Amino acid sequence: LPNMMKLPRSWDYKERFVDTFRLPFLNTVISIKQSPKGSRVGATVWDCAIVMCKYFENIQKQQRGFLRGKNIIELGSGTGLLGIASAMLGAKVTLTDMPLMLEVMKNNISLNSRTLVTS
């Protein structure tokens, strides 16, 4: 994909949680707070979520509204990055994860609520 972000491959587990992760997306920035209190799996932004967000952003530039009104369920949403990006593109999104991650996910939804599309 053109204009891809350089992924921070050298992050160690603790360094990932110092700052809020920020992903330029469309005409805004998605802010994601990660959590060291969760499992090492769901508590952090995964590279694949970043790649999928950028992939959806590129499709949106070619096919405006391609996710508008689509129903999406994300299993194991973790921090919620991909679901938040999908909602920004107009999808009706349901995020799921283990109970320990729900607070993190809700906080990230709230942090980005001004940019979400509502129907």
Disulfide bonds with the S-S distance in Angstrom:
none
